[in-house]
Amino acid sequence: MVAGKAVPAHAGIIMDGNGRWAKARGLPRTEGHREGLRVAKRIIRAAEDLGIRYLSLYTFSTENWKRAAEEVSFLMSLITRHLRSEFDFYRDNHIRIVHSGDAAGLPEDVREAIRSVMADTSGYDGITVNLAINYGGRDEIVRAARKLLRGGAVDVSEDGFRAFLDAPDLPDPDLVIRTGGDMRLSNFLLWESAYAELYYSEKLWPDWSEGDLIKAVDSYSCRERRYGGTP
């Protein structure tokens, strides 16, 4: 934990720039995704060391299906292989894995890998990592509304609606980080990020290090969060 500084309980990261990182090096986009995965593991460990309890990673969006079929197929395979092969990493670091996104829209092998890792890590008490796979903020809200309608709801509170979101037991993110230089949320945790602090980094995701996460947390710790109130 950063001594004497406020640390977000929950941070979300839009991990942008894998393709551009690879292109700048004359490599196929797939190599950028592989390197991005290696970085994600380092950042997970760094987040836990800082005292962050929940980390949401924007892994594959509902819009990413528009990419070339070869790249989508590679990403699905990479996600599945990672979830199946990294149990020792989760166990050794007591990492609990949860999922946000439309699981029904994923290939069966990806769904099974997600179900398996969630079950295997459900009792761990370290950092909780929320993998946003086939995730879109608007899609999440629409799916939650459909669940409410199927249940016959005629009136609902914010707390009542929240219960139908993908990961209702996670607190709202205090900090949302985007790498790669763009300054937008890109449909990430739209409901949950209503009062999140935003941090944008010019660095491409595969270039990120533990020091970059510390800079983001330092920036967060200097901000005054008023939630619409006065100082």
Sequence and secondary structure as in RCSB ss.txt:
>XXXX:A:sequence
MVAGKAVPAHAGIIMDGNGRWAKARGLPRTEGHREGLRVAKRIIRAAEDLGIRYLSLYTFSTENWKRAAEEVSFL
MSLITRHLRSEFDFYRDNHIRIVHSGDAAGLPEDVREAIRSVMADTSGYDGITVNLAINYGGRDEIVRAARKLLR
GGAVDVSEDGFRAFLDAPDLPDPDLVIRTGGDMRLSNFLLWESAYAELYYSEKLWPDWSEGDLIKAVDSYSCRER
RYGGTP
>XXXX:A:secstr
  TTS   SEEEEE   HHHHHHHTT  HHHHHHHHHHHHHHHHHHHHHHT  EEEEEEEEGGGGGS HHHHHHH
HHHHHHHHHH HHHHHHTT EEEEES GGGS HHHHHHHHHHHHHHTT  S EEEEEEEE HHHHHHHHHHHHHH
TT S   HHHHHTTSS TTS   SEEEE SS  S TTSSTTTTTT EEEE SS GGG  HHHHHHHHHHHHT   
 TTS  
